[in-house]
Amino acid sequence: MSLKYLRAILFFAAISIVASPFAFAESNSSNIRLHFSNKVFDPVKEDATSEEVGQDSVPIMQTMRLASDSPEYYILQFDGPIKKEWKTNLILKGVTFFNYVPDFAFIIKAMPSLQEEIKAAVHVRWLGEYTPDLKMSKNVYLASKDEQRENGGKLKLLVAAFAGENMDGLEASLKNIRAEVLSSFENSWGIKIKILIDPENVEEIIQINGVQWVEPVRKKSLFNNAATDILQVRELRNTDPLKTSKLGLFGEGQIVGVCDSGLDTNNKATVVDDFKAAGDIGDSSRIVDIVNCFTNKTAFGYGDTNGHGTHVAGSVLGNGRMSGSAPLTNTYPDDSYTGIAPEAKLYFQATDDFEVELATIFQEAYDKDVRIHSNSWGTSRCYYSISSQDIDQFSWDYKDFLILFAASNDGLDLDQDGVIDLYSLSTEATAKNSISVGASEDLHLDSSIYARSYTSPIYEDEMSNNPMGLAAFSSRGPTLDGRFKPEVVAPGTDVMSVYSTKSADYTDEHYLSESGTSMATPLTAGARALFREYLIKKENFSNPSAALVKATLLNGAVDISPGQYGTEEYQETQKRPDFAQGFGRVNVAGSINAEEDFEHLYYDITTDAPADSDYKKELLFDVTDNGGKFATTMTWTDYPGAPLSEGKLVNDLDLRIKSPSGEWIYPDNAQSVTILQKSSFGEDANLWGNPEFGFGAVFTPTDYPCTLSIVSFTLASSSTAFPVIGAGTICVYKYSEGQISDETIYRQKIIRNVSKSDPFYLNWPVDIPISSDSVFVAFMPAANIGVFYDNAFASGTYYNNKGLGWEEATIGNPVDPAISATFTTGKNSSLFDRVNNSLSITIDNAEIGTYTAEVTAYNIPQGPQPYALVLGGVGGIVPDTGSDSVTINPGQPNAPTVVIGNKERVAQSAATIRQNTGAVLDDPVADVVSFECTITAGANDTQPVSFRYAASNLPVVAAGSLKLNKILSSGQTLVFKYPEVKTYTDGNWWLEDLAGDFLGPNTILSSATKYFVVSVVKDNGDFDLNKTLLQVEDPQVLTYSAPSSSSGSGGCVLSSKGNGDMLLLLLFCSVVGLLRGRSL
């Protein structure tokens, strides 16, 4: 296993534990911290001052100013989990509550004359000013040279102000400090003003009363660089009345919003046929509208010259008309390039620079009845921003509106250890309430390869040859506050979809292959449309919440651990949820009631939602057979966080499961850490042109013990001509009593392609325990690379090395915080999760009996808090292992109509089989099964037939190590093939769990679990014993022979849906295609 991921898991995760129930006393009013993005401290115990500010700066927290005639902004902290009446009592006194600040605090607005009365109120622990130091992002000065040049040497910033402030007055105040106002926006959440300002005037912004937060405006980009079967979508399209599922889900009745570069011609009447309705080829009724959101309005008329938006929309809901589908009859062949929800409608918002106001974009879409909104673009910086808050705010206001963002394509391996680095998400992907989507591998015969910037084993790997693997370029989490991101992954390599006829490189081809999280996100959006259609049509939810659709998605996702590189040094994917795959790969069929013997229960809790910590609710699920998987997932649309506190969890719900035997099971990989502080420093401009010199800074944590979790650098090349391959070493030393120790406690070389004009921002996990003193964090260049800076903060804690050892640096005005350090600390002991608003509990081998899901509320400062819960396990009809259990496989898409005739299953030893048939076999592990069937002439009669029957007491081995043998009349045998993914090809066989989900060949079986044996036989093919046309006969037996020596990547036990839900992944593949792609 990769040490990089092992450190992160050991530090962040408190793994789900089975224990007796007990009470947790997690809040201790004598030691409650305030968590700001740049400082974490206990305000009662500490004289908290900013250690990064100059001589004229004020303390972070200070005593109250003298009373004035106008209201002021304060930080109010309670002494524990917040009760509604505590806030109500203060509201009646004239207090206005704004952003929640962990732990148990708010930014409030009140008249200064109320200070003493507020401090005397019951359960108020502390009251202090909301001072200027708390209002500015540490990333304000991190603008590239190109960005500054484009802006005339100025910084482009976004200034957020509290609701109720006067926007005209704020604009006037900004102009008074020589800021140029570019745009303004106001809604019920507050005011946002985009400005240009000289760097030396930035500090004046946070002195303006009513300003809440200041952060940089960063450039947004598209995340460019055969999936239907991988996502198991085809089974949901089944409309055959003879099939047990009969789901018939195509996205009908759903409207999906897409904001992207354009839709083909940007004209409803002339767009390509794949976006037209099922009937008349000229019917554009599936397109609700194509809205011109271009900054250059004229350019909209040129159409989608980029091609990205057309490709994205095709993956969501293209109907494949140009590749052979027949939407009017719901016919979508395996070889057609059909989107996931081909009968959904589209509301498209076309933009050229993505400088869009998110609240406006979302509101316009919502007003057109859009309830799923897909976005394959963003800002490549892993921090919670005002954009992240915008997403969470709209989601809170409209809890049936589901937003998706691509995770980004910033997956890198800077230390060249063969494992992709952490902390590379886009800013928008850090939002709590959206779905962030990463890219898994697709499956194609002709696959792209990775660039030389990756090392072994990534460089030697193909991009689209293992659906259990993650794309190397796909950004990894977690967020800076430790949340699981991305939530899910979906195929994002070599994805085929619609080609824009207005694209600059358009040929006569109708479809194009692309790679990126941009491709994975629309596939997931299409899956969400199917989930929503299912919940409305089949489960009778009139308007399912976004949380319920999200919980459905996560609960059925496939755990793809250990990934494509096994369990040794290159493993990055751990048991779900983790920081690479999130909750797993999207699996549509595994998330709904598609099987009679595997049941899902769905709960959308709104009317009696928890309002405070007194809440408790129990939900029951009866498991009807031993050994199957039981899974539950709870999600909630959390109240928006604040950038000043990294968007941390506001309303905190708890979930645990009580087994039939009385044991309590807690959430998978529960997170219980918090950021202690984030400190930033700049550096001396005089050093920048000398990459051979090192530069470092001293950081002192505010509390011990703690962990130095992340060090951050802004790196640039000394070359002015073009990007170059640069190298350097990250070093951490002990620092005590003004001396840098000779002892290096961390050292890691990195390699990165960088340029002078476009600095690279690096978050690097180090996870070093700190028990005392300080640390010295340094970057030592090796070639062509150095720490980027313009100026620095006035302090004596910066050092440079000019070849003669470290010495204090002489520095000027505060401009560029080029080195940062993030310290974290564990919260009070808990088996519950204190970080995420999506929780799962997975039991791989459930016992018969009633499971009780208990939901409680730990802290609800902004209630009431609705939530959704999905429970799934073996319920309903339990398959037996008698002769009647031999059936036609109900999950086969486009299957012929079949009538099954004689069937029998008999337990026989290898000796008996040899005596009766002459066949020489290994030891049977299941009955000899025989069946005959007749295929009805007509539609699909040339397709193979698949059979299914239940088996139990199988050996505890990898599924692919079993052999399914065809017994021929001559006494000879043929061995069926176990494929990597579920494919209906003559001679294939596989195992499924009782949910109907494919088990990959590396899935370790349980002897206590029942499975389905599925085999595929084509009429008159090699595996058909009856050579009469339309007659199929197939005697078979499952055997196992223990190997003489061990081999393969043992030691990793996957869930019963482990390697398999490749059908889901393959299903996604067929939506988008099988061609070799290009990486953009």
SULVENKA-V438282 format. One record per residue. N is the residue number from 0. NEAR is the number of other ideal C-beta (glycine too) atoms within 12 Angstrom. Layout:
n;near
N;NEAR
N;NEAR
//
This chain:
n;near
0;28
1;34
2;22
3;34
4;40
5;24
6;29
7;37
8;35
9;21
10;31
11;43
12;34
13;28
14;25
15;32
16;25
17;19
18;21
19;16
20;20
21;14
22;13
23;25
24;13
25;28
26;28
27;20
28;23
29;13
30;22
31;34
32;39
33;44
34;46
35;46
36;40
37;42
38;40
39;40
40;38
41;29
42;37
43;24
44;18
45;22
46;17
47;31
48;19
49;33
50;31
51;33
52;29
53;22
54;11
55;13
56;24
57;24
58;22
59;34
60;32
61;23
62;17
63;26
64;19
65;10
66;15
67;15
68;9
69;16
70;25
71;32
72;41
73;38
74;45
75;43
76;38
77;40
78;24
79;28
80;35
81;43
82;26
83;27
84;18
85;34
86;33
87;18
88;22
89;32
90;21
91;15
92;25
93;19
94;31
95;27
96;34
97;36
98;42
99;40
100;45
101;41
102;42
103;38
104;47
105;41
106;39
107;36
108;34
109;36
110;23
111;23
112;19
113;29
114;30
115;16
116;20
117;39
118;25
119;15
120;29
121;18
122;27
123;35
124;34
125;35
126;36
127;39
128;31
129;40
130;35
131;30
132;34
133;44
134;42
135;41
136;43
137;45
138;40
139;38
140;43
141;44
142;39
143;31
144;24
145;16
146;24
147;27
148;15
149;18
150;25
151;15
152;19
153;26
154;41
155;37
156;46
157;45
158;46
159;46
160;38
161;34
162;23
163;21
164;32
165;20
166;26
167;16
168;20
169;33
170;29
171;17
172;28
173;36
174;23
175;17
176;27
177;19
178;33
179;22
180;28
181;25
182;24
183;27
184;30
185;24
186;22
187;16
188;31
189;34
190;35
191;41
192;42
193;32
194;38
195;32
196;38
197;25
198;33
199;21
200;27
201;37
202;31
203;26
204;39
205;36
206;23
207;36
208;27
209;34
210;40
211;41
212;48
213;42
214;42
215;41
216;38
217;33
218;24
219;31
220;30
221;38
222;52
223;37
224;38
225;49
226;60
227;57
228;51
229;57
230;62
231;55
232;55
233;48
234;49
235;48
236;49
237;30
238;25
239;27
240;11
241;19
242;31
243;26
244;32
245;21
246;37
247;25
248;43
249;40
250;45
251;30
252;25
253;41
254;37
255;55
256;46
257;54
258;50
259;52
260;44
261;40
262;51
263;46
264;29
265;41
266;25
267;26
268;17
269;20
270;39
271;42
272;30
273;46
274;52
275;34
276;28
277;30
278;18
279;14
280;20
281;16
282;20
283;28
284;19
285;42
286;38
287;29
288;29
289;39
290;32
291;25
292;35
293;30
294;17
295;16
296;15
297;11
298;22
299;28
300;20
301;25
302;31
303;43
304;28
305;39
306;39
307;46
308;51
309;46
310;54
311;58
312;55
313;57
314;63
315;60
316;53
317;56
318;49
319;43
320;36
321;30
322;36
323;21
324;34
325;20
326;38
327;19
328;16
329;28
330;25
331;43
332;27
333;33
334;22
335;36
336;43
337;52
338;58
339;61
340;51
341;52
342;41
343;47
344;39
345;56
346;39
347;48
348;43
349;47
350;37
351;32
352;20
353;35
354;28
355;33
356;27
357;44
358;33
359;24
360;38
361;41
362;25
363;27
364;37
365;28
366;19
367;25
368;24
369;40
370;41
371;48
372;47
373;54
374;52
375;53
376;45
377;47
378;40
379;38
380;43
381;46
382;47
383;44
384;46
385;46
386;46
387;46
388;44
389;40
390;44
391;46
392;41
393;37
394;42
395;39
396;24
397;27
398;36
399;33
400;44
401;49
402;53
403;54
404;50
405;56
406;59
407;47
408;42
409;40
410;44
411;37
412;34
413;39
414;30
415;25
416;27
417;31
418;40
419;47
420;42
421;43
422;46
423;45
424;49
425;51
426;48
427;53
428;55
429;47
430;47
431;46
432;48
433;55
434;54
435;53
436;58
437;60
438;60
439;58
440;52
441;58
442;43
443;36
444;15
445;21
446;31
447;31
448;24
449;33
450;24
451;15
452;24
453;31
454;24
455;18
456;28
457;35
458;18
459;18
460;29
461;28
462;44
463;48
464;28
465;37
466;53
467;46
468;47
469;52
470;56
471;51
472;43
473;56
474;51
475;49
476;49
477;46
478;48
479;47
480;47
481;47
482;45
483;50
484;52
485;57
486;54
487;63
488;63
489;68
490;67
491;60
492;59
493;43
494;62
495;46
496;62
497;51
498;37
499;41
500;33
501;31
502;30
503;16
504;16
505;24
506;13
507;9
508;22
509;31
510;42
511;42
512;42
513;51
514;47
515;52
516;59
517;57
518;64
519;65
520;63
521;61
522;66
523;67
524;56
525;55
526;61
527;52
528;48
529;56
530;56
531;45
532;40
533;42
534;40
535;26
536;25
537;24
538;26
539;12
540;24
541;15
542;21
543;38
544;38
545;48
546;45
547;43
548;46
549;55
550;47
551;52
552;52
553;51
554;50
555;52
556;54
557;58
558;49
559;53
560;46
561;40
562;48
563;40
564;34
565;26
566;27
567;21
568;20
569;32
570;36
571;44
572;44
573;38
574;32
575;46
576;48
577;45
578;52
579;53
580;50
581;52
582;55
583;53
584;66
585;59
586;58
587;54
588;53
589;55
590;53
591;41
592;37
593;43
594;39
595;25
596;33
597;45
598;32
599;38
600;32
601;39
602;38
603;37
604;31
605;24
606;12
607;18
608;29
609;34
610;24
611;30
612;29
613;18
614;30
615;20
616;24
617;20
618;28
619;22
620;37
621;23
622;38
623;28
624;33
625;26
626;32
627;45
628;48
629;49
630;53
631;46
632;47
633;47
634;48
635;46
636;45
637;41
638;39
639;39
640;45
641;44
642;44
643;47
644;41
645;45
646;49
647;48
648;46
649;42
650;40
651;45
652;46
653;42
654;45
655;40
656;45
657;29
658;30
659;23
660;19
661;17
662;22
663;29
664;38
665;38
666;43
667;45
668;40
669;35
670;43
671;34
672;39
673;39
674;47
675;39
676;42
677;41
678;39
679;45
680;47
681;41
682;48
683;38
684;27
685;19
686;35
687;34
688;20
689;21
690;29
691;23
692;32
693;38
694;46
695;42
696;47
697;35
698;41
699;30
700;34
701;35
702;27
703;18
704;17
705;33
706;35
707;44
708;42
709;46
710;43
711;39
712;48
713;40
714;45
715;41
716;33
717;29
718;22
719;16
720;11
721;14
722;23
723;26
724;23
725;36
726;28
727;39
728;29
729;44
730;39
731;38
732;33
733;27
734;33
735;19
736;11
737;16
738;18
739;33
740;21
741;14
742;17
743;23
744;28
745;31
746;22
747;34
748;23
749;35
750;32
751;39
752;25
753;38
754;26
755;28
756;24
757;31
758;36
759;38
760;40
761;41
762;38
763;43
764;44
765;39
766;33
767;35
768;24
769;34
770;18
771;16
772;25
773;33
774;41
775;42
776;49
777;43
778;48
779;35
780;39
781;23
782;22
783;27
784;43
785;43
786;53
787;46
788;41
789;34
790;29
791;39
792;36
793;24
794;31
795;19
796;32
797;42
798;38
799;36
800;31
801;17
802;13
803;9
804;16
805;29
806;20
807;25
808;37
809;18
810;32
811;24
812;23
813;36
814;36
815;43
816;40
817;45
818;50
819;42
820;48
821;46
822;40
823;41
824;32
825;29
826;38
827;25
828;17
829;29
830;35
831;40
832;39
833;39
834;45
835;44
836;48
837;50
838;49
839;48
840;49
841;41
842;39
843;32
844;28
845;42
846;26
847;24
848;24
849;24
850;37
851;30
852;41
853;29
854;36
855;28
856;36
857;41
858;41
859;35
860;41
861;34
862;34
863;25
864;41
865;39
866;43
867;44
868;42
869;47
870;42
871;48
872;47
873;42
874;31
875;25
876;19
877;26
878;35
879;19
880;25
881;19
882;21
883;16
884;30
885;37
886;34
887;37
888;41
889;30
890;45
891;42
892;41
893;33
894;36
895;32
896;24
897;35
898;21
899;31
900;19
901;20
902;29
903;21
904;30
905;21
906;21
907;28
908;19
909;25
910;14
911;19
912;29
913;22
914;14
915;20
916;27
917;16
918;30
919;18
920;35
921;25
922;23
923;34
924;35
925;38
926;34
927;37
928;39
929;32
930;39
931;28
932;34
933;24
934;33
935;22
936;16
937;13
938;18
939;23
940;23
941;19
942;30
943;37
944;43
945;44
946;44
947;37
948;41
949;40
950;44
951;31
952;23
953;35
954;29
955;22
956;29
957;31
958;42
959;31
960;29
961;37
962;31
963;44
964;39
965;41
966;35
967;23
968;19
969;12
970;18
971;18
972;30
973;29
974;28
975;35
976;23
977;35
978;33
979;33
980;44
981;50
982;34
983;35
984;28
985;28
986;28
987;35
988;47
989;44
990;49
991;49
992;51
993;42
994;47
995;53
996;50
997;52
998;48
999;46
1000;33
1001;36
1002;44
1003;35
1004;42
1005;32
1006;19
1007;23
1008;40
1009;38
1010;46
1011;44
1012;45
1013;44
1014;49
1015;39
1016;42
1017;27
1018;32
1019;22
1020;26
1021;24
1022;36
1023;34
1024;29
1025;27
1026;17
1027;15
1028;14
1029;26
1030;27
1031;41
1032;33
1033;45
1034;38
1035;44
1036;43
1037;46
1038;35
1039;29
1040;20
1041;15
1042;14
1043;6
1044;7
1045;12
1046;10
1047;19
1048;26
1049;20
1050;17
1051;29
1052;24
1053;41
1054;43
1055;46
1056;50
1057;43
1058;48
1059;52
1060;53
1061;50
1062;52
1063;59
1064;62
1065;50
1066;50
1067;64
1068;55
1069;50
1070;61
1071;63
1072;49
1073;35
1074;31
1075;26
1076;41
1077;24
1078;34
1079;26
//
